[in-house]
Structure formats: C-alpha cells, structure tokens
Amino acid sequence: MNKGLAIGNNKVNLLPFSGWMVVFVLVPIALVVYYAFTDVDGFTLENLKWVGTYGKTLWLSVVLAFYATAICLLLAYPIAYSMSRASARVQRNATLIIMLPMWMNFLVRTYAWMTLLEDTGLINSALRAIFGMDFPGLRLINNHGAIVLGMVYNYLPYMILPIYTSMTKIGTSLIEAARDLGANGAQVLGRVILPLSVPGIISGITMVFIPSISTFIISKILGGGKDYLIGDLIEDYFLGNSGVVNYNIGAALSLTIMVMILAATFIMNHFDKDASTSGGGVI
Amino acid sequence: MKKLLKVYNVLIGLFLYAPIFVIVFFSFNSGSSRASFEGFSLQWYAELFEDQLILKSLYYSVIIAVLSALIATVIGTLAAIGINALKGWKKSAYLAVNNIPVVNPDIVTAISMMILFVFVLGKFNSMEMGFGTLLIAHITFNIPYVVLSVLPKLRGMDPNIYYAALDLGCPPLKSFVKVVIPQIMPGIISGLIMAFTLSLDDFVISYFNSGSTFQTLPITIYSMTKKPYNLKLNALSTILFAVVLALMLIVNLKKPKKAERKP
C-alpha cells in the first residue's frame, strides 16, 4: 500500500474513542486489579488466598469449559466442511439456519432444555412411552453433563461460523490439485483442509471457551445450582445473592479468569502463526 | 460418505431447533405448565399484551439498543478512520485496547464497569444505577465491534480516490461525506446492525449495570424465570422469533442476484 488514508485531523478522530476507552475500559480494569490486591486496610494478598480456597470450583469451570469446547469442535467441523463445499445458495441458507436460534433469548432456550431433560421432561416421557418402562438410573439434568450440553448448545454456532469462514477461503482448485497429485480423501482433509482451517479453529475455540468458562446462568438452570462455577462465585460476591457482598474477592476471582484466558490465548497464538497475517476478524 | 454427512447435518439441525420447537409448542399450552401440554389456547399471548412490565422493558431495550448502537457507530467509525491512518506500535496499541471488551468475558467487563459506577456514584449519594449507566455500558461493548467491521472496508479502499477529490477542489469535509463514507458504508451498516443486536440481546452486562428501576427485556425475563416459570415468556419468544424470521426471509429473498456473484 502506498500512502495511507488520512482524513482531517487524526488526533481529533481518535479523541472520542481514546477518551471513552480509557474511562470505561482501562480505568475499570485497573480498578479490578486494585480491588483484587486491597481490602479496607490497604494492600493485601488475602483475596488471592481466598481464590485459592476455590480451587475445586476453578478446576471444574476449566474442565467443563474444556469439554464443551472440544465437543463443539468435533460437532462443528463436519458441518463447517459440508457447508463450505455447498452451493452459494445452500451456504447462505445454512448460515441463516445456524444463526436463527441465537435470536431467541438464551435464558428461554436454556429453560426449554430443562423441559426436555428433566425427570418428568419430554425425553424421559418419550422413552417411557416407547419402552413402556421407567429408567430410574437415567438422570439427564442437574449434573455436569447437562451443564456441558447447555454450553455446547449455546455456543456451537460460534464454533461453526469461524471454521466455515476459514474453509470458504480454501479454493476448490487447491483441493482438486491435491487430488490430481494423488492424495486420497483422508490426505486432502488432513494435509490441505485441516492446516488451512487452523485460523478458524483457533477463533472458534476462543469464542466457545471464553463464554463457557465464565458462564453463570447455564450452571444454575441445568446444573441444579449445586455445582458452582467461577462465574456464579463472581456474581454472588458482587450482587450478594448468597448474603455476602465482597468486591475484593470478586475482583480477585475476575482477575484470575482474565489471567487464565490471557494465558490460554497466548498459548493458542503460538499454534497459529498465520492468524496475524490473514487478518483474523472472523466474528 | 456424503449421505452420512447429510444425516449428520440434519441431526445437528434438530439439536439446534429442539428447544425452539419446545418453546413455540408450549406457548400455545392452555395449561400453565412448562412441561405438560394440556390443550391449544392463545391465552399466554393475550396475557403477554397486558403485561405492562414486559412491554415497558421491551421498550427500554429498544431505546438502549438504538441509542447505544448509534453513538457507538459514530465513535467507532471515527476511531476506525483514525486507527487506519496510524502505523506501527501506536496502531497495535489502539487495536489491543479495542480488543479488550471483545476478548474479556462478559462478566468481567460487567463487574469492572460496575465497580467504576459504584465508586463514582458513591460520591454522589442521591444517584443510582439506571438508564445512564446502562447506556454507557452498552456503548462500551458496542464500540469495538463497529471498529472491527469498519476497519477492513477502509483497508480495502484506495486512498487516492479521496486525494483526487481534494485535488479537484472538493473541501475535505465534503470529500469525506461524498467519497469516503459511501465506500465504507457496508462496514458502517454491518457494525450498526451488530451493535444493535448485541445490545438488544445482552444479559450479563445489563444484569450488573442496570439497577432496579430501569430494566431491559433480558433482565425482566431473568427475573420472571426465577419465579414459577411463566409461559408468557414462550409467547414473547415465539413472536420475537417470528419477526426475526420474517425479516431474514425478506432480506434473503431480496438479494439473491447480488450474492450469487463470486468475488
């Protein structure tokens, strides 16, 4: 590119943005850090020690988010692939079909899953009607599986769409060339399509893992409220739903999530050297 | 293999739409149970339109979404023009700051702003969270998406068109409005639409920053789900879903000719 596009006074263009982001993004994050390391008496590490006592909750959040992300990836990949190979019309309609459920309020959709999964719910009733017997051992709700299902359901589109976008960028000619050179189906998939869809996979993983690890509603509705996740803890400490309001511990927990996500992003960027050149920007 | 893939796609479709069917189906329930269907009726639709709380919060949601999307689009478009003209570390720094609300989990963005609002409002005893804090919060998480959707359009634009207009004697502001804006309009529009929908749909950030007097629709829905579940919510969701579906179909039917063109 030759000369960049400079319009008017660039400082003036950036001023509202800079001012807004400093006051409403950077200052609040600085406040989170400040609250995490202080209490009424000043500097302290007590809040972080508190976070340590929630080790089990943190671990559960990471594990469930990991499962949800892995399942989303496995479910999304074949869909994204078949979409990217379809005609323009089918591609457009498929995108629409995938996006459409996201327009329904996610709380209402999650409650609908409750209707499907609970002991007297639709799935259990259907099984009872088909087999003429009860399945007392079959618990579909109020367990970790149900929480993961809720996450997978809510965030699957965020995995499908970026992978699909990255696959549409792979030209048909490239795949034909691989075939002409003697690659079989598995080789085309493993050595051409998979490597070229890495940017999409990375952005899909990020877009599923981050909301999964920080959710606080899905665990309440589908997990029966007995399994706290880190998001539930933060909610409680800030809104005092369980009787205690403590911004400092809440801030320390939030800081922990931020650091974990930062670390995860850092590790993933390591795998994806092309992401910066291909522009990312898949939303 | 192809057949298998087709079956698989249909199964995923069923998975995505199973809850939607449940919601629509039970919105016509004559009983009040979320899980056992007693008979067909439209009573929940009738009750929905008498529920002042729901209607009011829908109205509030739309106001917040329109205002925050418009303000974020102005700030974000200007910022995208500014960032596009930057180079090197300055550009990276601006983009990094822009990405913070995108990458941060919603709950962290939410509580960080809540801390700020509580801190500042604590200095003025009479004020509490409400319209103002909610609008600020929504603008904040909308701006980055506008920037991200306008930037690629600016990058793809030939700057010489703008300089040509200047050379031909068109004043800068007029050149900007007549030459640059039309070029980047698709990015601005998609940013605006994205901001509007994100704002309309937001629950987490509003939940922590709305206070008790000014509640948007997702907040009202949440408070209603905590009481015995009310099928009015199904009726409401069904209507909203039908509206979106209709809009999408209209948009989709209108543009096939253009979209068929390969880049």
Interface residues (C-beta under 8 A of the other chain):
Chain A: N2 K3 G4 L5 A6 I7 G8 N10 K11 N13 L14 P16 F17 W20 M21 F24 V25 L26 V27 P28 I29 L31 V32 Y35 L75 P78 I79 Y81 S82 A88 R89 R92 N93 L96 I97 I98 L100 P101 M102 W103 M104 N105 F106 L107 V108 R109 T110 Y111 A112 W113 M114 T115 L116 E118 T120 G121 L122 Y153 L156 P157 G185 T206 I210 P211 I213 S214 F216 I217 I221 G231 I234 E235 F238 L239 Y247 G250 A251 S254 I257 M258 I261 T265 G279 G281 I283
Chain B: M1 L5 K6 Y8 N9 I12 G13 F15 L16 Y17 A18 P19 I20 V22 I23 F26 R34 A35 S36 V74 I75 G76 L78 A79 I81 G82 I83 N84 A85 L86 K87 Y94 V97 N98 I100 P101 V103 N104 P105 D106 I107 V108 I111 S112 M113 M114 I115 L116 V118 F119 I136 A137 I139 T140 I143 Y145 V147 L148 S149 L151 P152 L154 M157 P159 N160 Y162 Y163 P172 L173 F176 V180 M194 T197 D201 F203 V204 F208 L217 P218 I221 Y222 T225 Y229 L233 N234 S237 L240 F241 V244 L245 M248 N252 P256 A259 E260 K262
